[in-house]
Amino acid sequence: MKRSALAAGALTLALSLPTTAHAAAQPATPAPTAAAVPQVLLIGVAVSALPLAVEDRTGYQRTSFRHWNAGRHPGRRLQHPPGDPLAEAVVYPESGPGCTLTGGVWWSYYDEREVTPAGALDIDHMVPLAEAWDSGASSWTAQRHEAYANDQGRSASLVAVTARSNRSKADQDDPVEWLPPSPDALCRYGAEWTATKLRWGLAVDEAEQDRLLDIAAGCGGTDVEFTPAP
């Protein structure tokens, strides 16, 4: 809406100015892009807002999603995956040369385990790359694939968890095939899965929608918080 109003104002101003042979051409000023507005929905409403579509794995390659980069600096490589393990620590580690971490304790909510040292963690894509591809990412540009794979704009997109739980989930499991082993993690996991799909405009298939609605039925007071990805 702001962009339309700005464009209309610029047109009115241009028409009111005198035109002469010596008038200097002024470069066009791009209209500002409105910031995405964070949204909060109850989990049942959020699940119902997800678009419904048949999944399609055709053409998927993990290498289509370039990672790990430096988060907000696409193209620059990291020595370790993003996900801000420092911010997720329950006991803060010491950071040394080359971003090496000493000490520290982390909480893997998937399986309710304390994890130390940092090297025992995996950074999990909440919605795995293959699942994202199946759900609409196959039509994205390479730049958007990279932005998704390295998303640090929302803490739920990349989660520090035990290597065992991350690898049991694998690259392609949606909530029909895999859920966290801890029953206490179910509401949070269902909310964060839903939030990630809403953030990136990804679809669900019928079986996935049914499973998420089952989860939502037992998590009625749970909020789903998301900000649409730029």
N, C-alpha and C positions, 0 to 999 in steps of 0.2 A: 504494500500500500504506500509506504514512504517513497519508494522508487517512482511510482506513478505520479505522486504529488510533486516530487522534485522535477521530474521531466516536464510536467505541465507548466510549472513555474518558470523553468528555463525557456520554454517555448514562448511564453507571454513576454518575458524580458527581451528575447531576441527580436520579436516583432515590433517592440516599442523603440528599438535603437535605430538611429538614422544609418542608412547605408551610403557609403562613399567609395570612390575608387581607391582611396588611400587607407581604408579601414583595414587594420591588421586582423588576420584570421586568428581567433582564439581557440586553443586546443580544448576539446571537450573534456569536462571533468566527470569521471565516472561516479554514478550514484552510489552512496554507501550501501553495503550489504547488511541487512538487518540480522542481528544475532539471533540464533535459535533460542527458543524459550523452553526452559526445563518444564517437564510435565510430570504429574503424579496422578496415577490411577489406581483404584483398587484392583487386586490381581485378577479377579474374574472379569472385570471390564476390560482390563489390558489384554488378556488372552483373547477375548472376543473381538478386539480391535485389530488383531493380526490378520493380514490377508491370507486367504486359503488358496493353495496351488499344489499341483502334482510336482514332486521332486524329480530332478533330472541331473544325473551325474555325468552326462556326456561331455567329454573334453576336459574333465578335471585333471589338473596336475598341481601338486603341492607347490611346485616352483612358480606357479602363477602368482602366488602371494609372497612378494619379496619381504623377507624378514630375517633377522631382526635389524631394524634401523634405529636411529636415535630419536624415535618418538616424534617430536615436533620438527625434526630436521631430516626429511625424507632423503634417502640416498646415502646418508652417512651411516656406516656400520657400527654396531655395538659389539663389545667383547662378550657380553652376556645379554639375555633377553630383557626387554622392558617389563614394566609392571610395577616399578618403583618398590622393590623389596625393602628399601629402608623405611618407607612410610607404612608398610604392612607389618613391620616387626612389633611384637609385643614387648620384647626387651631389645633396646636399640643397640646395634652393633657398632664397632669402630670401623671407620672407613680409612683405608691406607692408600698408598701409591697404586695407580692403575685401577682405582675403584675396588680394590680387594677389601673384603669384609672379614672382620675378626670378631668372634663371639656373636651374640644376638640370639633371640629365640623368636620363632614364627608359629602361628596357629593355622593349621590346615583345617578349615571348617568342613571340608568334604568328609573327613574321617575322624575329626576331633582329636588331632594329634599335635603335640608340640614338636617343632622341627628345629634342629640345629645340627650343623652349621648351615649357612646359606646355600652351600653346594648341594644339600640334600633336597632342595626345593626344585620343583618344576613350575614354569609359568604356563598356565592353561588358558587357551582361548575358550572363553565361556561357551560360545557357539563355534565348534571346530571349523577349520577352513573348508573341509569337504562338505560339511553341512551347510555352510554359508553359500558355497557354490551351487549346491542342489536347490537352494531356497531363493535364488535370484541373483547372486553375485556373478554368475557366469556371463552376464551381460555388461558387467562393469569394465571401466578402463583399468589399465595397469596401475595408474596412480591411485585409484580408489581401492584396488586390491591391496596395495601397499599400506594405505592409510588404515584399512580394516585390520590387517595383520599386526599392526603396531599401535593400535588405538590406546592412547593414554588419556583421552578426553573424558572417560568414564571409568571409575575404578572397577566396576563389575566386568568390563570387557576382557581384562587380563587378570588372572587370579593366581596368587602364589599358594601352591598346595604340595602335598607329598608327591614324590615321583611315582610311587606305587599307584595312588589314586588317579593321577593324570594319565598314566599309561594303561590303566584298566579301562578308562573312558575311551581312549583312542581318538583317532582323527575324525571319526564319522558318526559317532553315536549321538542320537537325539534322546530326549527323555523316555521314548518308548523302549529303547534298548539299554539305557544306562541312567542310573540316578545315584547320587552320593550314598555311600554305605551307612552314613549316620542318619537315622530318622529325623534328628533335630535339624538337619541341614536342608530338609526337603522344601520348606516354604521359601527360604532364602534362595535356594537354587532355582526353583520355579520362577521366582520374581526376577532374578538376574538374567536367566535365559530369555524370558519374555522381554525384559528391558533392552537386552542387546539386539534382539530381532526388531523391536520397534525402533530403536535408535538408527539402525541401518536399513530399514524398510524391507526386511526379509520376510518371506512367507512361511507358513506351516502347512503340512499336509494333514489329512483328516485324522490319521492315527495319532500324530503329534498333538494336534489340537485337543483331541479327546483326553489324552494323558495330562496335558496342562490344565484342562478344565477339572479333571479329577483332583489334581493337586490343589487347584484354587478352591475347590469345595471344602477342603480341610484347612485352608489358610485364609479365611474370610477377611480378617483384619489386616492382611499384609498389603503394603503399598508397593507399587512398581514405579520407580523413578527413572526417567530417561530424558535425554536431550537429543533431538534429531542430529545426526552427524552432518557436518558441513559438506 
